[in-house]
Amino acid sequence: MKTSDADILIVPGWLNSGPDHWQSRWERNLKTARRIEQDDWHAPRQDEWVANIVAAVGAASRPAVLVAHSLGVVAVAHAAAKLRPGSVAGAFLVAPADVDNPQGWPQNQGHAWPEGSFGFAPVPMHELPFPSLLLAAADDPYCSQERAKEFARAWGSNFVDVGQAGHIADGSGHGPWPDGLLRFGKFLAGLKG
């Protein structure tokens, strides 16, 4: 599959992805990419985020490929069972946020994770009904790599250790993230349309 064969749906995490984040860059540079907007990026509600993912996938004119980061990864895991079978060709999942263990998360853009999980916890631990690749760093402050590996096993995702890369965002030096784009291209090439 090539990018032109899919609707690439960008699923940012808590607080959205800023203009220098790799997700925003991909959205600008990949012609078939668009962001799934959320009503409230600061106090996210799982049911609303899931409904927006389901609606965006339902509106896709080509097979959907989800590109999720952080809390967006967990939202995709919650949405998976509600998506029409066969509507998602695959999911590229980057730096999941471990909402079951938010103690010690650093502030993000000056914001602390609000009290309560807003329905995101517990993280779903069932196999995803589409191919997926989960990428995680050894030093991500939002999710230990061991926990990310647990998610990958439960979801049936292939796992990639990206080394010392923090939360794999613009704040950790991953604005352009060319290695991620190469990995995404290889992931897409292995998907069926």
Backbone as JSON Lines, residues from 0, in Angstrom:
{"i":0,"aa":"M","n":[0.84,-1.18,0.0],"ca":[0.0,0.0,0.0],"c":[0.89,1.24,0.0]}
{"i":1,"aa":"K","n":[0.46,2.26,-0.74],"ca":[1.13,3.56,-0.77],"c":[0.24,4.57,-0.05]}
{"i":2,"aa":"T","n":[0.79,5.74,0.26],"ca":[-0.01,6.74,0.97],"c":[-1.24,7.13,0.16]}
{"i":3,"aa":"S","n":[-1.14,7.13,-1.16],"ca":[-2.28,7.51,-2.0],"c":[-3.4,6.47,-1.97]}
{"i":4,"aa":"D","n":[-3.11,5.27,-1.46],"ca":[-4.11,4.21,-1.38],"c":[-4.92,4.24,-0.09]}
{"i":5,"aa":"A","n":[-4.55,5.13,0.83],"ca":[-5.17,5.11,2.17],"c":[-5.58,6.51,2.61]}
{"i":6,"aa":"D","n":[-6.55,6.56,3.5],"ca":[-6.83,7.78,4.24],"c":[-6.01,7.67,5.52]}
{"i":7,"aa":"I","n":[-5.01,8.53,5.66],"ca":[-4.13,8.49,6.82],"c":[-4.73,9.42,7.88]}
{"i":8,"aa":"L","n":[-5.17,8.82,8.97],"ca":[-5.85,9.55,10.02],"c":[-4.91,9.75,11.2]}
{"i":9,"aa":"I","n":[-4.55,11.0,11.45],"ca":[-3.63,11.37,12.52],"c":[-4.42,11.47,13.83]}
{"i":10,"aa":"V","n":[-3.97,10.73,14.84],"ca":[-4.64,10.71,16.14],"c":[-3.65,11.21,17.2]}
{"i":11,"aa":"P","n":[-3.63,12.52,17.45],"ca":[-2.73,13.06,18.47],"c":[-3.15,12.64,19.87]}
{"i":12,"aa":"G","n":[-2.29,12.92,20.82],"ca":[-2.56,12.63,22.21],"c":[-3.06,13.86,22.96]}
{"i":13,"aa":"W","n":[-3.0,13.75,24.27],"ca":[-3.41,14.82,25.17],"c":[-2.73,16.13,24.78]}
{"i":14,"aa":"L","n":[-3.47,17.2,24.71],"ca":[-3.03,18.56,24.38],"c":[-2.77,18.77,22.89]}
{"i":15,"aa":"N","n":[-3.01,17.74,22.06],"ca":[-2.84,17.84,20.62],"c":[-1.34,17.87,20.26]}
{"i":16,"aa":"S","n":[-1.05,17.83,19.0],"ca":[0.33,17.9,18.51],"c":[0.55,19.28,17.9]}
{"i":17,"aa":"G","n":[1.56,19.98,18.39],"ca":[1.85,21.32,17.91],"c":[2.4,21.33,16.49]}
{"i":18,"aa":"P","n":[2.64,22.52,15.94],"ca":[3.05,22.64,14.53],"c":[4.39,21.99,14.21]}
{"i":19,"aa":"D","n":[5.28,21.84,15.2],"ca":[6.58,21.24,14.93],"c":[6.62,19.74,15.21]}
{"i":20,"aa":"H","n":[5.56,19.18,15.74],"ca":[5.48,17.75,16.04],"c":[5.48,16.97,14.73]}
{"i":21,"aa":"W","n":[6.07,15.77,14.75],"ca":[6.13,14.97,13.53],"c":[4.73,14.67,12.97]}
{"i":22,"aa":"Q","n":[3.72,14.5,13.83],"ca":[2.36,14.24,13.32],"c":[1.86,15.42,12.48]}
{"i":23,"aa":"S","n":[2.1,16.64,12.95],"ca":[1.67,17.83,12.22],"c":[2.42,17.96,10.91]}
{"i":24,"aa":"R","n":[3.7,17.64,10.94],"ca":[4.5,17.69,9.7],"c":[3.99,16.67,8.7]}
{"i":25,"aa":"W","n":[3.69,15.45,9.17],"ca":[3.18,14.43,8.27],"c":[1.82,14.86,7.7]}
{"i":26,"aa":"E","n":[0.99,15.44,8.54],"ca":[-0.32,15.9,8.08],"c":[-0.16,16.92,6.96]}
{"i":27,"aa":"R","n":[0.8,17.82,7.09],"ca":[1.04,18.84,6.07],"c":[1.62,18.25,4.78]}
{"i":28,"aa":"N","n":[2.44,17.2,4.92],"ca":[3.21,16.71,3.77],"c":[2.64,15.47,3.08]}
{"i":29,"aa":"L","n":[1.77,14.75,3.73],"ca":[1.16,13.57,3.11],"c":[-0.23,13.97,2.62]}
{"i":30,"aa":"K","n":[-0.44,13.9,1.32],"ca":[-1.67,14.44,0.71],"c":[-2.95,13.81,1.23]}
{"i":31,"aa":"T","n":[-2.91,12.55,1.64],"ca":[-4.14,11.89,2.09],"c":[-4.27,11.87,3.61]}
{"i":32,"aa":"A","n":[-3.45,12.67,4.29],"ca":[-3.47,12.69,5.77],"c":[-4.38,13.8,6.27]}
{"i":33,"aa":"R","n":[-5.09,13.49,7.36],"ca":[-5.86,14.52,8.05],"c":[-5.94,14.16,9.54]}
{"i":34,"aa":"R","n":[-6.05,15.18,10.34],"ca":[-6.09,15.03,11.8],"c":[-7.52,14.75,12.26]}
{"i":35,"aa":"I","n":[-7.63,13.84,13.21],"ca":[-8.92,13.65,13.88],"c":[-8.97,14.65,15.02]}
{"i":36,"aa":"E","n":[-9.8,15.66,14.86],"ca":[-9.92,16.71,15.86],"c":[-10.73,16.22,17.05]}
{"i":37,"aa":"Q","n":[-10.44,16.79,18.2],"ca":[-11.17,16.47,19.42],"c":[-11.77,17.76,19.99]}
{"i":38,"aa":"D","n":[-12.89,17.61,20.68],"ca":[-13.57,18.77,21.24],"c":[-12.77,19.41,22.37]}
{"i":39,"aa":"D","n":[-12.1,18.61,23.17],"ca":[-11.35,19.13,24.31],"c":[-10.03,18.39,24.41]}
{"i":40,"aa":"W","n":[-8.96,19.05,24.03],"ca":[-7.63,18.43,24.08],"c":[-7.07,18.44,25.5]}
{"i":41,"aa":"H","n":[-7.57,19.33,26.36],"ca":[-7.01,19.48,27.71],"c":[-7.63,18.53,28.74]}
{"i":42,"aa":"A","n":[-8.92,18.3,28.63],"ca":[-9.61,17.37,29.55],"c":[-10.29,16.31,28.68]}
{"i":43,"aa":"P","n":[-9.51,15.39,28.14],"ca":[-10.04,14.43,27.16],"c":[-11.01,13.43,27.79]}
{"i":44,"aa":"R","n":[-12.05,13.13,27.06],"ca":[-13.05,12.14,27.49],"c":[-13.01,10.98,26.5]}
{"i":45,"aa":"Q","n":[-12.78,9.79,27.04],"ca":[-12.59,8.61,26.19],"c":[-13.77,8.38,25.25]}
{"i":46,"aa":"D","n":[-14.99,8.49,25.73],"ca":[-16.15,8.22,24.87],"c":[-16.23,9.19,23.7]}
{"i":47,"aa":"E","n":[-15.89,10.46,23.95],"ca":[-15.92,11.47,22.88],"c":[-14.79,11.24,21.88]}
{"i":48,"aa":"W","n":[-13.59,10.94,22.4],"ca":[-12.46,10.71,21.5],"c":[-12.72,9.48,20.63]}
{"i":49,"aa":"V","n":[-13.24,8.42,21.24],"ca":[-13.54,7.2,20.48],"c":[-14.59,7.49,19.41]}
{"i":50,"aa":"A","n":[-15.64,8.23,19.77],"ca":[-16.69,8.55,18.8],"c":[-16.12,9.32,17.61]}
{"i":51,"aa":"N","n":[-15.18,10.23,17.86],"ca":[-14.57,10.99,16.77],"c":[-13.69,10.11,15.89]}
{"i":52,"aa":"I","n":[-13.0,9.14,16.48],"ca":[-12.21,8.19,15.69],"c":[-13.14,7.34,14.82]}
{"i":53,"aa":"V","n":[-14.2,6.82,15.42],"ca":[-15.16,5.98,14.68],"c":[-15.78,6.78,13.53]}
{"i":54,"aa":"A","n":[-16.14,8.03,13.77],"ca":[-16.74,8.87,12.73],"c":[-15.75,9.13,11.6]}
{"i":55,"aa":"A","n":[-14.49,9.43,11.95],"ca":[-13.48,9.71,10.92],"c":[-13.2,8.48,10.06]}
{"i":56,"aa":"V","n":[-13.11,7.31,10.7],"ca":[-12.89,6.08,9.94],"c":[-14.1,5.81,9.05]}
{"i":57,"aa":"G","n":[-15.31,6.03,9.57],"ca":[-16.52,5.82,8.8],"c":[-16.63,6.74,7.59]}
{"i":58,"aa":"A","n":[-16.05,7.94,7.69],"ca":[-16.09,8.91,6.6],"c":[-14.97,8.7,5.58]}
{"i":59,"aa":"A","n":[-14.04,7.82,5.85],"ca":[-12.91,7.6,4.95],"c":[-13.39,7.02,3.62]}
{"i":60,"aa":"S","n":[-12.8,7.49,2.54],"ca":[-13.17,7.0,1.21],"c":[-12.25,5.88,0.75]}
{"i":61,"aa":"R","n":[-11.14,5.7,1.45],"ca":[-10.18,4.62,1.17],"c":[-9.95,3.88,2.49]}
{"i":62,"aa":"P","n":[-9.25,2.74,2.45],"ca":[-8.92,2.09,3.73],"c":[-8.2,3.08,4.65]}
{"i":63,"aa":"A","n":[-8.57,3.08,5.92],"ca":[-7.97,4.0,6.88],"c":[-6.71,3.4,7.49]}
{"i":64,"aa":"V","n":[-5.7,4.26,7.65],"ca":[-4.5,3.9,8.4],"c":[-4.39,4.92,9.52]}
{"i":65,"aa":"L","n":[-4.42,4.44,10.76],"ca":[-4.36,5.31,11.93],"c":[-2.91,5.55,12.32]}
{"i":66,"aa":"V","n":[-2.57,6.8,12.59],"ca":[-1.23,7.17,13.04],"c":[-1.42,7.87,14.38]}
{"i":67,"aa":"A","n":[-1.21,7.12,15.45],"ca":[-1.54,7.61,16.79],"c":[-0.29,7.84,17.64]}
{"i":68,"aa":"H","n":[-0.36,8.83,18.51],"ca":[0.73,9.14,19.44],"c":[0.16,9.31,20.84]}
{"i":69,"aa":"S","n":[0.87,8.76,21.83],"ca":[0.6,9.0,23.24],"c":[-0.82,8.59,23.65]}
{"i":70,"aa":"L","n":[-1.62,9.5,24.17],"ca":[-2.98,9.15,24.57],"c":[-3.82,8.74,23.35]}
{"i":71,"aa":"G","n":[-3.44,9.21,22.17],"ca":[-4.13,8.79,20.95],"c":[-4.01,7.3,20.72]}
{"i":72,"aa":"V","n":[-2.9,6.69,21.14],"ca":[-2.71,5.24,21.01],"c":[-3.75,4.52,21.87]}
{"i":73,"aa":"V","n":[-3.94,4.99,23.09],"ca":[-4.91,4.37,23.99],"c":[-6.32,4.59,23.46]}
{"i":74,"aa":"A","n":[-6.59,5.75,22.88],"ca":[-7.9,6.01,22.28],"c":[-8.18,5.04,21.14]}
{"i":75,"aa":"V","n":[-7.16,4.76,20.32],"ca":[-7.32,3.8,19.22],"c":[-7.62,2.41,19.79]}
{"i":76,"aa":"A","n":[-6.94,2.02,20.86],"ca":[-7.21,0.71,21.47],"c":[-8.65,0.62,21.98]}
{"i":77,"aa":"H","n":[-9.17,1.72,22.53],"ca":[-10.57,1.74,22.97],"c":[-11.53,1.71,21.78]}
{"i":78,"aa":"A","n":[-11.16,2.38,20.69],"ca":[-12.05,2.47,19.52],"c":[-12.09,1.19,18.71]}
{"i":79,"aa":"A","n":[-11.06,0.37,18.8],"ca":[-10.9,-0.78,17.9],"c":[-12.14,-1.65,17.8]}
{"i":80,"aa":"A","n":[-12.76,-1.97,18.91],"ca":[-13.92,-2.87,18.91],"c":[-15.17,-2.21,18.31]}
{"i":81,"aa":"K","n":[-15.15,-0.88,18.17],"ca":[-16.32,-0.17,17.66],"c":[-16.2,0.17,16.18]}
{"i":82,"aa":"L","n":[-15.07,-0.16,15.59],"ca":[-14.85,0.16,14.18],"c":[-15.42,-0.94,13.3]}
{"i":83,"aa":"R","n":[-15.98,-0.53,12.16],"ca":[-16.53,-1.51,11.22],"c":[-15.42,-2.45,10.77]}
{"i":84,"aa":"P","n":[-15.65,-3.77,10.82],"ca":[-14.62,-4.73,10.4],"c":[-14.11,-4.43,8.99]}
{"i":85,"aa":"G","n":[-12.81,-4.42,8.84],"ca":[-12.18,-4.17,7.55],"c":[-12.01,-2.71,7.19]}
{"i":86,"aa":"S","n":[-12.5,-1.78,8.03],"ca":[-12.42,-0.36,7.69],"c":[-11.04,0.23,7.97]}
{"i":87,"aa":"V","n":[-10.26,-0.43,8.81],"ca":[-8.91,0.05,9.14],"c":[-7.91,-0.95,8.58]}
{"i":88,"aa":"A","n":[-7.02,-0.45,7.71],"ca":[-5.99,-1.32,7.12],"c":[-4.85,-1.57,8.1]}
{"i":89,"aa":"G","n":[-4.59,-0.61,9.0],"ca":[-3.5,-0.78,9.97],"c":[-3.38,0.42,10.87]}
{"i":90,"aa":"A","n":[-2.58,0.26,11.92],"ca":[-2.35,1.35,12.88],"c":[-0.87,1.43,13.22]}
{"i":91,"aa":"F","n":[-0.33,2.62,13.11],"ca":[1.05,2.95,13.45],"c":[0.98,3.66,14.79]}
{"i":92,"aa":"L","n":[1.4,2.97,15.85],"ca":[1.17,3.41,17.23],"c":[2.51,3.83,17.86]}
{"i":93,"aa":"V","n":[2.61,5.07,18.3],"ca":[3.88,5.62,18.76],"c":[3.77,6.14,20.2]}
{"i":94,"aa":"A","n":[4.67,5.69,21.05],"ca":[4.8,6.2,22.42],"c":[3.48,6.21,23.19]}
{"i":95,"aa":"P","n":[2.92,5.02,23.46],"ca":[1.65,4.99,24.19],"c":[1.78,5.63,25.57]}
{"i":96,"aa":"A","n":[0.69,6.24,26.02],"ca":[0.65,6.8,27.37],"c":[0.03,5.75,28.29]}
{"i":97,"aa":"D","n":[0.74,5.41,29.35],"ca":[0.24,4.41,30.29],"c":[-0.7,5.09,31.29]}
{"i":98,"aa":"V","n":[-1.97,5.22,30.91],"ca":[-2.95,5.92,31.75],"c":[-3.28,5.15,33.02]}
{"i":99,"aa":"D","n":[-2.87,3.88,33.09],"ca":[-3.06,3.13,34.33],"c":[-2.06,3.54,35.4]}
{"i":100,"aa":"N","n":[-0.98,4.2,34.98],"ca":[0.1,4.58,35.91],"c":[0.57,6.01,35.63]}
{"i":101,"aa":"P","n":[-0.29,7.03,35.8],"ca":[0.12,8.4,35.46],"c":[0.93,9.11,36.53]}
{"i":102,"aa":"Q","n":[1.11,8.46,37.71],"ca":[1.88,9.11,38.76],"c":[3.31,9.35,38.24]}
{"i":103,"aa":"G","n":[3.79,10.53,38.44],"ca":[5.15,10.83,38.02],"c":[5.27,11.34,36.59]}
{"i":104,"aa":"W","n":[4.15,11.41,35.87],"ca":[4.24,12.0,34.52],"c":[4.71,13.44,34.66]}
{"i":105,"aa":"P","n":[5.59,13.88,33.78],"ca":[6.03,15.29,33.84],"c":[4.92,16.2,33.3]}
{"i":106,"aa":"Q","n":[5.07,17.47,33.56],"ca":[4.15,18.43,32.97],"c":[4.36,18.45,31.46]}
{"i":107,"aa":"N","n":[3.3,18.72,30.74],"ca":[3.35,18.78,29.29],"c":[2.85,20.16,28.89]}
{"i":108,"aa":"Q","n":[3.7,20.94,28.24],"ca":[3.35,22.3,27.83],"c":[2.83,23.11,29.02]}
{"i":109,"aa":"G","n":[3.39,22.86,30.2],"ca":[2.97,23.57,31.41],"c":[1.73,23.02,32.07]}
{"i":110,"aa":"H","n":[1.21,21.91,31.58],"ca":[0.0,21.31,32.13],"c":[0.31,19.99,32.8]}
{"i":111,"aa":"A","n":[-0.32,19.76,33.95],"ca":[-0.23,18.45,34.61],"c":[-1.45,17.64,34.19]}
{"i":112,"aa":"W","n":[-1.27,16.3,34.1],"ca":[-2.39,15.42,33.75],"c":[-3.5,15.66,34.75]}
{"i":113,"aa":"P","n":[-4.72,15.96,34.29],"ca":[-5.81,16.25,35.23],"c":[-6.18,15.02,36.05]}
{"i":114,"aa":"E","n":[-6.74,15.26,37.21],"ca":[-7.18,14.16,38.08],"c":[-8.19,13.28,37.35]}
{"i":115,"aa":"G","n":[-8.07,11.98,37.54],"ca":[-9.0,11.05,36.89],"c":[-8.52,10.69,35.5]}
{"i":116,"aa":"S","n":[-8.99,9.56,35.0],"ca":[-8.53,9.1,33.69],"c":[-9.48,9.48,32.57]}
{"i":117,"aa":"F","n":[-10.65,10.06,32.91],"ca":[-11.65,10.44,31.91],"c":[-12.07,9.24,31.05]}
{"i":118,"aa":"G","n":[-12.06,8.05,31.68],"ca":[-12.51,6.85,31.0],"c":[-11.46,6.12,30.2]}
{"i":119,"aa":"F","n":[-10.24,6.62,30.18],"ca":[-9.19,5.96,29.39],"c":[-8.6,4.75,30.1]}
{"i":120,"aa":"A","n":[-8.64,4.76,31.44],"ca":[-8.14,3.61,32.21],"c":[-9.32,2.71,32.54]}
{"i":121,"aa":"P","n":[-9.1,1.42,32.54],"ca":[-7.84,0.75,32.24],"c":[-7.58,0.68,30.73]}
{"i":122,"aa":"V","n":[-6.31,0.54,30.4],"ca":[-5.92,0.39,29.0],"c":[-6.48,-0.94,28.49]}
{"i":123,"aa":"P","n":[-7.19,-0.95,27.36],"ca":[-7.71,-2.21,26.82],"c":[-6.56,-3.18,26.51]}
{"i":124,"aa":"M","n":[-6.73,-4.42,26.89],"ca":[-5.68,-5.42,26.67],"c":[-6.24,-6.57,25.82]}
{"i":125,"aa":"H","n":[-6.84,-6.22,24.69],"ca":[-7.36,-7.23,23.77],"c":[-6.73,-7.02,22.4]}
{"i":126,"aa":"E","n":[-6.69,-8.08,21.61],"ca":[-6.05,-8.01,20.29],"c":[-6.79,-7.03,19.39]}
{"i":127,"aa":"L","n":[-6.02,-6.23,18.68],"ca":[-6.61,-5.29,17.73],"c":[-7.02,-6.05,16.47]}
{"i":128,"aa":"P","n":[-8.12,-5.64,15.84],"ca":[-8.61,-6.36,14.66],"c":[-7.98,-5.91,13.35]}
{"i":129,"aa":"F","n":[-6.79,-5.32,13.42],"ca":[-6.07,-4.87,12.24],"c":[-4.57,-4.92,12.55]}
{"i":130,"aa":"P","n":[-3.72,-4.99,11.52],"ca":[-2.27,-5.01,11.76],"c":[-1.82,-3.72,12.44]}
{"i":131,"aa":"S","n":[-0.84,-3.85,13.31],"ca":[-0.35,-2.67,14.0],"c":[1.13,-2.8,14.32]}
{"i":132,"aa":"L","n":[1.78,-1.65,14.4],"ca":[3.18,-1.55,14.78],"c":[3.25,-0.57,15.94]}
{"i":133,"aa":"L","n":[3.85,-1.0,17.06],"ca":[3.97,-0.14,18.23],"c":[5.44,0.21,18.43]}
{"i":134,"aa":"L","n":[5.74,1.5,18.46],"ca":[7.1,1.99,18.65],"c":[7.18,2.66,20.01]}
{"i":135,"aa":"A","n":[8.21,2.31,20.79],"ca":[8.36,2.89,22.13],"c":[9.83,3.07,22.46]}
{"i":136,"aa":"A","n":[10.1,4.08,23.27],"ca":[11.46,4.39,23.69],"c":[11.77,3.77,25.04]}
{"i":137,"aa":"A","n":[13.03,3.58,25.31],"ca":[13.47,3.0,26.58],"c":[13.34,4.0,27.72]}
{"i":138,"aa":"D","n":[13.26,5.29,27.42],"ca":[13.25,6.32,28.46],"c":[12.03,7.23,28.37]}
{"i":139,"aa":"D","n":[10.9,6.71,27.92],"ca":[9.68,7.51,27.81],"c":[9.11,7.75,29.21]}
{"i":140,"aa":"P","n":[8.96,9.02,29.63],"ca":[8.44,9.28,30.97],"c":[6.95,8.99,31.13]}
{"i":141,"aa":"Y","n":[6.25,8.76,30.03],"ca":[4.81,8.5,30.09],"c":[4.46,7.01,30.04]}
{"i":142,"aa":"C","n":[5.46,6.17,29.78],"ca":[5.19,4.74,29.71],"c":[6.52,3.99,29.71]}
{"i":143,"aa":"S","n":[6.69,3.07,30.64],"ca":[7.92,2.27,30.64],"c":[7.92,1.38,29.39]}
{"i":144,"aa":"Q","n":[9.11,1.02,28.96],"ca":[9.19,0.17,27.78],"c":[8.62,-1.22,28.06]}
{"i":145,"aa":"E","n":[8.78,-1.71,29.27],"ca":[8.2,-3.01,29.61],"c":[6.68,-2.97,29.49]}
{"i":146,"aa":"R","n":[6.08,-1.88,29.94],"ca":[4.62,-1.74,29.83],"c":[4.21,-1.62,28.36]}
{"i":147,"aa":"A","n":[4.98,-0.89,27.57],"ca":[4.69,-0.79,26.14],"c":[4.76,-2.17,25.48]}
{"i":148,"aa":"K","n":[5.71,-2.99,25.89],"ca":[5.81,-4.35,25.35],"c":[4.58,-5.18,25.75]}
{"i":149,"aa":"E","n":[4.06,-4.96,26.97],"ca":[2.83,-5.65,27.39],"c":[1.67,-5.26,26.47]}
{"i":150,"aa":"F","n":[1.58,-3.97,26.16],"ca":[0.53,-3.52,25.24],"c":[0.68,-4.21,23.89]}
{"i":151,"aa":"A","n":[1.9,-4.23,23.37],"ca":[2.14,-4.83,22.05],"c":[1.72,-6.3,22.04]}
{"i":152,"aa":"R","n":[2.08,-7.03,23.1],"ca":[1.7,-8.45,23.17],"c":[0.17,-8.6,23.19]}
{"i":153,"aa":"A","n":[-0.49,-7.8,24.02],"ca":[-1.94,-7.9,24.15],"c":[-2.65,-7.5,22.85]}
{"i":154,"aa":"W","n":[-2.13,-6.49,22.18],"ca":[-2.78,-5.97,20.98],"c":[-2.41,-6.75,19.72]}
{"i":155,"aa":"G","n":[-1.42,-7.65,19.81],"ca":[-0.96,-8.35,18.62],"c":[-0.12,-7.46,17.72]}
{"i":156,"aa":"S","n":[0.5,-6.43,18.3],"ca":[1.3,-5.48,17.53],"c":[2.74,-5.94,17.42]}
{"i":157,"aa":"N","n":[3.35,-5.67,16.29],"ca":[4.8,-5.81,16.2],"c":[5.4,-4.67,17.02]}
{"i":158,"aa":"F","n":[6.53,-4.94,17.68],"ca":[7.12,-3.96,18.59],"c":[8.47,-3.49,18.07]}
{"i":159,"aa":"V","n":[8.71,-2.18,18.17],"ca":[10.0,-1.61,17.79],"c":[10.53,-0.79,18.96]}
{"i":160,"aa":"D","n":[11.74,-1.12,19.4],"ca":[12.45,-0.37,20.43],"c":[13.21,0.74,19.71]}
{"i":161,"aa":"V","n":[12.83,2.0,19.97],"ca":[13.5,3.11,19.29],"c":[14.64,3.7,20.12]}
{"i":162,"aa":"G","n":[15.04,3.0,21.19],"ca":[16.18,3.44,21.99],"c":[15.85,4.59,22.91]}
{"i":163,"aa":"Q","n":[16.82,5.45,23.11],"ca":[16.67,6.61,24.01],"c":[16.05,7.75,23.21]}
{"i":164,"aa":"A","n":[14.73,7.81,23.19],"ca":[14.04,8.8,22.36],"c":[12.95,9.55,23.12]}
{"i":165,"aa":"G","n":[12.91,9.39,24.45],"ca":[11.91,10.1,25.24],"c":[10.5,9.76,24.79]}
{"i":166,"aa":"H","n":[9.66,10.78,24.67],"ca":[8.26,10.57,24.31],"c":[8.04,10.66,22.79]}
{"i":167,"aa":"I","n":[9.11,10.66,22.05],"ca":[9.08,10.67,20.58],"c":[8.17,11.81,20.09]}
{"i":168,"aa":"A","n":[8.52,13.0,20.49],"ca":[7.76,14.19,20.13],"c":[8.74,15.33,19.84]}
{"i":169,"aa":"D","n":[8.23,16.48,19.45],"ca":[9.12,17.59,19.15],"c":[9.94,18.0,20.37]}
{"i":170,"aa":"G","n":[9.38,17.85,21.57],"ca":[10.11,18.18,22.78],"c":[11.31,17.29,23.05]}
{"i":171,"aa":"S","n":[11.3,16.09,22.46],"ca":[12.44,15.18,22.62],"c":[13.31,15.16,21.36]}
{"i":172,"aa":"G","n":[13.15,16.17,20.51],"ca":[13.97,16.29,19.31],"c":[13.44,15.51,18.12]}
{"i":173,"aa":"H","n":[12.17,15.15,18.15],"ca":[11.59,14.35,17.06],"c":[10.54,15.15,16.31]}
{"i":174,"aa":"G","n":[10.9,16.36,15.92],"ca":[10.01,17.16,15.08],"c":[9.88,16.53,13.7]}
{"i":175,"aa":"P","n":[10.93,16.57,12.9],"ca":[10.85,15.94,11.58],"c":[10.76,14.41,11.66]}
{"i":176,"aa":"W","n":[11.51,13.79,12.53],"ca":[11.55,12.34,12.74],"c":[11.63,11.54,11.43]}
{"i":177,"aa":"P","n":[12.72,11.72,10.66],"ca":[12.85,11.0,9.39],"c":[12.86,9.48,9.55]}
{"i":178,"aa":"D","n":[13.45,8.98,10.63],"ca":[13.45,7.53,10.85],"c":[12.02,7.0,11.01]}
{"i":179,"aa":"G","n":[11.18,7.77,11.68],"ca":[9.78,7.38,11.84],"c":[9.06,7.34,10.51]}
{"i":180,"aa":"L","n":[9.33,8.31,9.65],"ca":[8.69,8.33,8.33],"c":[9.12,7.13,7.5]}
{"i":181,"aa":"L","n":[10.4,6.75,7.6],"ca":[10.88,5.56,6.89],"c":[10.18,4.31,7.42]}
{"i":182,"aa":"R","n":[10.07,4.2,8.74],"ca":[9.38,3.05,9.33],"c":[7.91,3.02,8.92]}
{"i":183,"aa":"F","n":[7.29,4.19,8.87],"ca":[5.89,4.26,8.46],"c":[5.74,3.79,7.01]}
{"i":184,"aa":"G","n":[6.65,4.21,6.14],"ca":[6.62,3.78,4.75],"c":[6.73,2.27,4.62]}
{"i":185,"aa":"K","n":[7.62,1.67,5.39],"ca":[7.76,0.2,5.36],"c":[6.51,-0.48,5.91]}
{"i":186,"aa":"F","n":[5.95,0.1,6.98],"ca":[4.71,-0.45,7.54],"c":[3.59,-0.41,6.5]}
{"i":187,"aa":"L","n":[3.44,0.74,5.83],"ca":[2.41,0.88,4.81],"c":[2.61,-0.14,3.68]}
{"i":188,"aa":"A","n":[3.85,-0.31,3.28],"ca":[4.14,-1.22,2.16],"c":[3.7,-2.65,2.46]}
{"i":189,"aa":"G","n":[3.65,-3.02,3.73],"ca":[3.25,-4.37,4.12],"c":[1.76,-4.53,4.31]}
{"i":190,"aa":"L","n":[0.98,-3.45,4.17],"ca":[-0.47,-3.53,4.38],"c":[-1.2,-3.85,3.09]}
{"i":191,"aa":"K","n":[-2.33,-4.49,3.23],"ca":[-3.19,-4.8,2.09],"c":[-4.28,-3.73,2.01]}
{"i":192,"aa":"G","n":[-4.57,-3.3,0.81],"ca":[-5.55,-2.23,0.62],"c":[-6.98,-2.65,0.67]}
